[in-house]
Amino acid sequence: MKATPTNGLDQDRFINIGQIRAVDNRRVLEMLGVLEDEYWEQIRTALNVVLGFVD
């Protein structure tokens, strides 16, 4: 993800869908930014592949 004033990131970030895990929200120390709409479809597609919902 590119850092923009809209998402509030301080630098470009990479989402590694293959390393996704459940985390208790009490362990989250701070929010880094807000995910913009343009990334949601790409993330949904990648999650479906990683979780085996599509071939």
PDB file of N, CA, C and O in Angstrom:
ATOM      1  N   MET A   1       0.836  -1.159   0.000  1.00  0.00           N
ATOM      2  CA  MET A   1       0.000   0.000   0.000  1.00  0.00           C
ATOM      3  C   MET A   1       0.890   1.234   0.000  1.00  0.00           C
ATOM      4  O   MET A   1       1.861   1.332   0.750  1.00  0.00           O
ATOM      5  N   LYS A   2       0.528   2.159  -0.857  1.00  0.00           N
ATOM      6  CA  LYS A   2       1.251   3.421  -0.919  1.00  0.00           C
ATOM      7  C   LYS A   2       0.798   4.335   0.212  1.00  0.00           C
ATOM      8  O   LYS A   2      -0.397   4.450   0.486  1.00  0.00           O
ATOM      9  N   ALA A   3       1.733   4.969   0.851  1.00  0.00           N
ATOM     10  CA  ALA A   3       1.404   5.939   1.893  1.00  0.00           C
ATOM     11  C   ALA A   3       0.786   7.170   1.240  1.00  0.00           C
ATOM     12  O   ALA A   3       1.368   7.751   0.325  1.00  0.00           O
ATOM     13  N   THR A   4      -0.399   7.567   1.714  1.00  0.00           N
ATOM     14  CA  THR A   4      -1.085   8.755   1.214  1.00  0.00           C
ATOM     15  C   THR A   4      -1.678   9.522   2.390  1.00  0.00           C
ATOM     16  O   THR A   4      -1.835   8.956   3.472  1.00  0.00           O
ATOM     17  N   PRO A   5      -2.007  10.784   2.205  1.00  0.00           N
ATOM     18  CA  PRO A   5      -2.679  11.528   3.267  1.00  0.00           C
ATOM     19  C   PRO A   5      -4.030  10.903   3.648  1.00  0.00           C
ATOM     20  O   PRO A   5      -4.469  11.019   4.792  1.00  0.00           O
ATOM     21  N   THR A   6      -4.686  10.240   2.682  1.00  0.00           N
ATOM     22  CA  THR A   6      -5.995   9.632   2.950  1.00  0.00           C
ATOM     23  C   THR A   6      -5.891   8.453   3.898  1.00  0.00           C
ATOM     24  O   THR A   6      -6.705   8.322   4.812  1.00  0.00           O
ATOM     25  N   ASN A   7      -4.886   7.579   3.693  1.00  0.00           N
ATOM     26  CA  ASN A   7      -4.806   6.397   4.545  1.00  0.00           C
ATOM     27  C   ASN A   7      -3.985   6.622   5.808  1.00  0.00           C
ATOM     28  O   ASN A   7      -4.037   5.804   6.726  1.00  0.00           O
ATOM     29  N   GLY A   8      -3.236   7.704   5.871  1.00  0.00           N
ATOM     30  CA  GLY A   8      -2.523   8.055   7.093  1.00  0.00           C
ATOM     31  C   GLY A   8      -1.238   7.274   7.346  1.00  0.00           C
ATOM     32  O   GLY A   8      -0.651   7.401   8.420  1.00  0.00           O
ATOM     33  N   LEU A   9      -0.787   6.465   6.381  1.00  0.00           N
ATOM     34  CA  LEU A   9       0.452   5.720   6.584  1.00  0.00           C
ATOM     35  C   LEU A   9       1.658   6.646   6.495  1.00  0.00           C
ATOM     36  O   LEU A   9       1.666   7.600   5.718  1.00  0.00           O
ATOM     37  N   ASP A  10       2.677   6.353   7.302  1.00  0.00           N
ATOM     38  CA  ASP A  10       3.884   7.171   7.284  1.00  0.00           C
ATOM     39  C   ASP A  10       4.880   6.704   6.230  1.00  0.00           C
ATOM     40  O   ASP A  10       5.798   7.437   5.866  1.00  0.00           O
ATOM     41  N   GLN A  11       4.692   5.468   5.738  1.00  0.00           N
ATOM     42  CA  GLN A  11       5.538   4.920   4.673  1.00  0.00           C
ATOM     43  C   GLN A  11       4.758   3.834   3.935  1.00  0.00           C
ATOM     44  O   GLN A  11       3.740   3.356   4.434  1.00  0.00           O
ATOM     45  N   ASP A  12       5.229   3.444   2.754  1.00  0.00           N
ATOM     46  CA  ASP A  12       4.579   2.373   2.005  1.00  0.00           C
ATOM     47  C   ASP A  12       4.619   1.087   2.825  1.00  0.00           C
ATOM     48  O   ASP A  12       5.597   0.825   3.525  1.00  0.00           O
ATOM     49  N   ARG A  13       3.560   0.289   2.738  1.00  0.00           N
ATOM     50  CA  ARG A  13       3.451  -0.966   3.499  1.00  0.00           C
ATOM     51  C   ARG A  13       3.131  -2.118   2.560  1.00  0.00           C
ATOM     52  O   ARG A  13       2.617  -1.912   1.460  1.00  0.00           O
ATOM     53  N   PHE A  14       3.440  -3.334   3.003  1.00  0.00           N
ATOM     54  CA  PHE A  14       3.182  -4.554   2.250  1.00  0.00           C
ATOM     55  C   PHE A  14       2.305  -5.458   3.092  1.00  0.00           C
ATOM     56  O   PHE A  14       2.587  -5.665   4.273  1.00  0.00           O
ATOM     57  N   ILE A  15       1.241  -6.004   2.506  1.00  0.00           N
ATOM     58  CA  ILE A  15       0.369  -6.946   3.203  1.00  0.00           C
ATOM     59  C   ILE A  15       0.706  -8.338   2.700  1.00  0.00           C
ATOM     60  O   ILE A  15       0.520  -8.630   1.519  1.00  0.00           O
ATOM     61  N   ASN A  16       1.197  -9.200   3.578  1.00  0.00           N
ATOM     62  CA  ASN A  16       1.529 -10.570   3.221  1.00  0.00           C
ATOM     63  C   ASN A  16       0.372 -11.467   3.640  1.00  0.00           C
ATOM     64  O   ASN A  16       0.317 -11.925   4.782  1.00  0.00           O
ATOM     65  N   ILE A  17      -0.557 -11.718   2.710  1.00  0.00           N
ATOM     66  CA  ILE A  17      -1.769 -12.494   3.012  1.00  0.00           C
ATOM     67  C   ILE A  17      -1.422 -13.897   3.488  1.00  0.00           C
ATOM     68  O   ILE A  17      -2.157 -14.472   4.291  1.00  0.00           O
ATOM     69  N   GLY A  18      -0.317 -14.457   3.008  1.00  0.00           N
ATOM     70  CA  GLY A  18       0.098 -15.798   3.430  1.00  0.00           C
ATOM     71  C   GLY A  18       0.484 -15.868   4.892  1.00  0.00           C
ATOM     72  O   GLY A  18       0.561 -16.962   5.451  1.00  0.00           O
ATOM     73  N   GLN A  19       0.728 -14.739   5.525  1.00  0.00           N
ATOM     74  CA  GLN A  19       1.124 -14.703   6.934  1.00  0.00           C
ATOM     75  C   GLN A  19       0.008 -14.187   7.844  1.00  0.00           C
ATOM     76  O   GLN A  19       0.265 -13.798   8.984  1.00  0.00           O
ATOM     77  N   ILE A  20      -1.212 -14.182   7.349  1.00  0.00           N
ATOM     78  CA  ILE A  20      -2.323 -13.641   8.130  1.00  0.00           C
ATOM     79  C   ILE A  20      -2.634 -14.554   9.322  1.00  0.00           C
ATOM     80  O   ILE A  20      -2.614 -15.777   9.188  1.00  0.00           O
ATOM     81  N   ARG A  21      -2.916 -13.970  10.470  1.00  0.00           N
ATOM     82  CA  ARG A  21      -3.263 -14.747  11.659  1.00  0.00           C
ATOM     83  C   ARG A  21      -4.259 -13.974  12.526  1.00  0.00           C
ATOM     84  O   ARG A  21      -4.428 -12.762  12.397  1.00  0.00           O
ATOM     85  N   ALA A  22      -4.890 -14.707  13.387  1.00  0.00           N
ATOM     86  CA  ALA A  22      -5.810 -14.073  14.335  1.00  0.00           C
ATOM     87  C   ALA A  22      -4.989 -13.436  15.461  1.00  0.00           C
ATOM     88  O   ALA A  22      -4.033 -14.028  15.959  1.00  0.00           O
ATOM     89  N   VAL A  23      -5.376 -12.233  15.845  1.00  0.00           N
ATOM     90  CA  VAL A  23      -4.697 -11.530  16.926  1.00  0.00           C
ATOM     91  C   VAL A  23      -5.750 -10.938  17.842  1.00  0.00           C
ATOM     92  O   VAL A  23      -6.697 -10.301  17.380  1.00  0.00           O
ATOM     93  N   ASP A  24      -5.589 -11.142  19.120  1.00  0.00           N
ATOM     94  CA  ASP A  24      -6.489 -10.542  20.098  1.00  0.00           C
ATOM     95  C   ASP A  24      -6.347  -9.022  20.008  1.00  0.00           C
ATOM     96  O   ASP A  24      -5.235  -8.495  20.027  1.00  0.00           O
ATOM     97  N   ASN A  25      -7.473  -8.324  19.911  1.00  0.00           N
ATOM     98  CA  ASN A  25      -7.405  -6.869  19.736  1.00  0.00           C
ATOM     99  C   ASN A  25      -6.741  -6.154  20.913  1.00  0.00           C
ATOM    100  O   ASN A  25      -6.342  -4.998  20.774  1.00  0.00           O
ATOM    101  N   ARG A  26      -6.616  -6.801  22.051  1.00  0.00           N
ATOM    102  CA  ARG A  26      -5.909  -6.198  23.189  1.00  0.00           C
ATOM    103  C   ARG A  26      -4.410  -6.127  22.941  1.00  0.00           C
ATOM    104  O   ARG A  26      -3.711  -5.375  23.621  1.00  0.00           O
ATOM    105  N   ARG A  27      -3.896  -6.901  21.971  1.00  0.00           N
ATOM    106  CA  ARG A  27      -2.468  -6.885  21.657  1.00  0.00           C
ATOM    107  C   ARG A  27      -2.106  -5.833  20.614  1.00  0.00           C
ATOM    108  O   ARG A  27      -0.927  -5.569  20.380  1.00  0.00           O
ATOM    109  N   VAL A  28      -3.107  -5.237  19.994  1.00  0.00           N
ATOM    110  CA  VAL A  28      -2.860  -4.197  18.996  1.00  0.00           C
ATOM    111  C   VAL A  28      -2.574  -2.890  19.740  1.00  0.00           C
ATOM    112  O   VAL A  28      -3.412  -2.391  20.492  1.00  0.00           O
ATOM    113  N   LEU A  29      -1.389  -2.355  19.516  1.00  0.00           N
ATOM    114  CA  LEU A  29      -0.971  -1.170  20.258  1.00  0.00           C
ATOM    115  C   LEU A  29      -1.458   0.134  19.647  1.00  0.00           C
ATOM    116  O   LEU A  29      -1.818   1.067  20.365  1.00  0.00           O
ATOM    117  N   GLU A  30      -1.469   0.199  18.310  1.00  0.00           N
ATOM    118  CA  GLU A  30      -1.909   1.418  17.653  1.00  0.00           C
ATOM    119  C   GLU A  30      -2.341   1.121  16.219  1.00  0.00           C
ATOM    120  O   GLU A  30      -1.930   0.119  15.635  1.00  0.00           O
ATOM    121  N   MET A  31      -3.153   1.980  15.669  1.00  0.00           N
ATOM    122  CA  MET A  31      -3.574   1.855  14.286  1.00  0.00           C
ATOM    123  C   MET A  31      -2.570   2.601  13.407  1.00  0.00           C
ATOM    124  O   MET A  31      -2.231   3.755  13.667  1.00  0.00           O
ATOM    125  N   LEU A  32      -2.105   1.917  12.362  1.00  0.00           N
ATOM    126  CA  LEU A  32      -1.122   2.538  11.467  1.00  0.00           C
ATOM    127  C   LEU A  32      -1.770   3.384  10.388  1.00  0.00           C
ATOM    128  O   LEU A  32      -1.180   4.364   9.932  1.00  0.00           O
ATOM    129  N   GLY A  33      -2.981   3.018   9.971  1.00  0.00           N
ATOM    130  CA  GLY A  33      -3.665   3.749   8.913  1.00  0.00           C
ATOM    131  C   GLY A  33      -5.012   3.128   8.621  1.00  0.00           C
ATOM    132  O   GLY A  33      -5.466   2.230   9.331  1.00  0.00           O
ATOM    133  N   VAL A  34      -5.647   3.616   7.567  1.00  0.00           N
ATOM    134  CA  VAL A  34      -6.972   3.152   7.173  1.00  0.00           C
ATOM    135  C   VAL A  34      -6.875   2.555   5.778  1.00  0.00           C
ATOM    136  O   VAL A  34      -6.319   3.176   4.873  1.00  0.00           O
ATOM    137  N   LEU A  35      -7.408   1.363   5.603  1.00  0.00           N
ATOM    138  CA  LEU A  35      -7.349   0.689   4.309  1.00  0.00           C
ATOM    139  C   LEU A  35      -8.323   1.341   3.335  1.00  0.00           C
ATOM    140  O   LEU A  35      -9.521   1.426   3.603  1.00  0.00           O
ATOM    141  N   GLU A  36      -7.800   1.799   2.209  1.00  0.00           N
ATOM    142  CA  GLU A  36      -8.619   2.462   1.201  1.00  0.00           C
ATOM    143  C   GLU A  36      -9.388   1.432   0.381  1.00  0.00           C
ATOM    144  O   GLU A  36      -8.956   0.288   0.239  1.00  0.00           O
ATOM    145  N   ASP A  37     -10.529   1.848  -0.156  1.00  0.00           N
ATOM    146  CA  ASP A  37     -11.419   0.954  -0.904  1.00  0.00           C
ATOM    147  C   ASP A  37     -10.733   0.232  -2.056  1.00  0.00           C
ATOM    148  O   ASP A  37     -11.072  -0.916  -2.343  1.00  0.00           O
ATOM    149  N   GLU A  38      -9.789   0.869  -2.715  1.00  0.00           N
ATOM    150  CA  GLU A  38      -9.156   0.266  -3.893  1.00  0.00           C
ATOM    151  C   GLU A  38      -8.414  -1.033  -3.565  1.00  0.00           C
ATOM    152  O   GLU A  38      -8.171  -1.836  -4.465  1.00  0.00           O
ATOM    153  N   TYR A  39      -8.052  -1.256  -2.309  1.00  0.00           N
ATOM    154  CA  TYR A  39      -7.305  -2.451  -1.939  1.00  0.00           C
ATOM    155  C   TYR A  39      -8.198  -3.631  -1.535  1.00  0.00           C
ATOM    156  O   TYR A  39      -7.743  -4.775  -1.543  1.00  0.00           O
ATOM    157  N   TRP A  40      -9.452  -3.369  -1.184  1.00  0.00           N
ATOM    158  CA  TRP A  40     -10.316  -4.422  -0.644  1.00  0.00           C
ATOM    159  C   TRP A  40     -10.523  -5.603  -1.589  1.00  0.00           C
ATOM    160  O   TRP A  40     -10.446  -6.747  -1.143  1.00  0.00           O
ATOM    161  N   GLU A  41     -10.777  -5.374  -2.856  1.00  0.00           N
ATOM    162  CA  GLU A  41     -11.026  -6.472  -3.793  1.00  0.00           C
ATOM    163  C   GLU A  41      -9.790  -7.345  -3.960  1.00  0.00           C
ATOM    164  O   GLU A  41      -9.898  -8.569  -4.017  1.00  0.00           O
ATOM    165  N   GLN A  42      -8.629  -6.732  -4.036  1.00  0.00           N
ATOM    166  CA  GLN A  42      -7.378  -7.488  -4.141  1.00  0.00           C
ATOM    167  C   GLN A  42      -7.156  -8.356  -2.899  1.00  0.00           C
ATOM    168  O   GLN A  42      -6.724  -9.503  -3.007  1.00  0.00           O
ATOM    169  N   ILE A  43      -7.448  -7.811  -1.739  1.00  0.00           N
ATOM    170  CA  ILE A  43      -7.268  -8.554  -0.489  1.00  0.00           C
ATOM    171  C   ILE A  43      -8.268  -9.695  -0.395  1.00  0.00           C
ATOM    172  O   ILE A  43      -7.897 -10.806  -0.015  1.00  0.00           O
ATOM    173  N   ARG A  44      -9.528  -9.445  -0.733  1.00  0.00           N
ATOM    174  CA  ARG A  44     -10.542 -10.515  -0.716  1.00  0.00           C
ATOM    175  C   ARG A  44     -10.149 -11.661  -1.637  1.00  0.00           C
ATOM    176  O   ARG A  44     -10.248 -12.828  -1.258  1.00  0.00           O
ATOM    177  N   THR A  45      -9.706 -11.332  -2.839  1.00  0.00           N
ATOM    178  CA  THR A  45      -9.301 -12.355  -3.804  1.00  0.00           C
ATOM    179  C   THR A  45      -8.131 -13.172  -3.259  1.00  0.00           C
ATOM    180  O   THR A  45      -8.150 -14.401  -3.327  1.00  0.00           O
ATOM    181  N   ALA A  46      -7.122 -12.505  -2.724  1.00  0.00           N
ATOM    182  CA  ALA A  46      -5.950 -13.200  -2.183  1.00  0.00           C
ATOM    183  C   ALA A  46      -6.330 -14.081  -0.999  1.00  0.00           C
ATOM    184  O   ALA A  46      -5.832 -15.201  -0.881  1.00  0.00           O
ATOM    185  N   LEU A  47      -7.200 -13.595  -0.125  1.00  0.00           N
ATOM    186  CA  LEU A  47      -7.643 -14.407   1.017  1.00  0.00           C
ATOM    187  C   LEU A  47      -8.406 -15.647   0.555  1.00  0.00           C
ATOM    188  O   LEU A  47      -8.208 -16.734   1.099  1.00  0.00           O
ATOM    189  N   ASN A  48      -9.260 -15.494  -0.425  1.00  0.00           N
ATOM    190  CA  ASN A  48      -9.996 -16.653  -0.943  1.00  0.00           C
ATOM    191  C   ASN A  48      -9.058 -17.718  -1.490  1.00  0.00           C
ATOM    192  O   ASN A  48      -9.296 -18.911  -1.303  1.00  0.00           O
ATOM    193  N   VAL A  49      -8.004 -17.302  -2.159  1.00  0.00           N
ATOM    194  CA  VAL A  49      -7.025 -18.260  -2.698  1.00  0.00           C
ATOM    195  C   VAL A  49      -6.259 -18.925  -1.551  1.00  0.00           C
ATOM    196  O   VAL A  49      -6.135 -20.150  -1.520  1.00  0.00           O
ATOM    197  N   VAL A  50      -5.751 -18.136  -0.618  1.00  0.00           N
ATOM    198  CA  VAL A  50      -4.960 -18.669   0.495  1.00  0.00           C
ATOM    199  C   VAL A  50      -5.797 -19.613   1.361  1.00  0.00           C
ATOM    200  O   VAL A  50      -5.292 -20.637   1.821  1.00  0.00           O
ATOM    201  N   LEU A  51      -7.051 -19.282   1.583  1.00  0.00           N
ATOM    202  CA  LEU A  51      -7.909 -20.113   2.432  1.00  0.00           C
ATOM    203  C   LEU A  51      -8.542 -21.273   1.685  1.00  0.00           C
ATOM    204  O   LEU A  51      -9.253 -22.080   2.284  1.00  0.00           O
ATOM    205  N   GLY A  52      -8.295 -21.367   0.386  1.00  0.00           N
ATOM    206  CA  GLY A  52      -8.771 -22.507  -0.390  1.00  0.00           C
ATOM    207  C   GLY A  52     -10.233 -22.428  -0.818  1.00  0.00           C
ATOM    208  O   GLY A  52     -10.845 -23.455  -1.112  1.00  0.00           O
ATOM    209  N   PHE A  53     -10.798 -21.229  -0.855  1.00  0.00           N
ATOM    210  CA  PHE A  53     -12.199 -21.070  -1.258  1.00  0.00           C
ATOM    211  C   PHE A  53     -12.366 -21.049  -2.764  1.00  0.00           C
ATOM    212  O   PHE A  53     -13.485 -21.185  -3.260  1.00  0.00           O
ATOM    213  N   VAL A  54     -11.264 -20.880  -3.513  1.00  0.00           N
ATOM    214  CA  VAL A  54     -11.284 -20.918  -4.974  1.00  0.00           C
ATOM    215  C   VAL A  54     -10.107 -21.762  -5.461  1.00  0.00           C
ATOM    216  O   VAL A  54      -9.117 -21.936  -4.750  1.00  0.00           O
ATOM    217  N   ASP A  55     -10.227 -22.272  -6.656  1.00  0.00           N
ATOM    218  CA  ASP A  55      -9.136 -23.084  -7.225  1.00  0.00           C
ATOM    219  C   ASP A  55      -8.121 -22.223  -7.912  1.00  0.00           C
ATOM    220  O   ASP A  55      -7.138 -22.736  -8.447  1.00  0.00           O
TER     221      ASP A  55
END
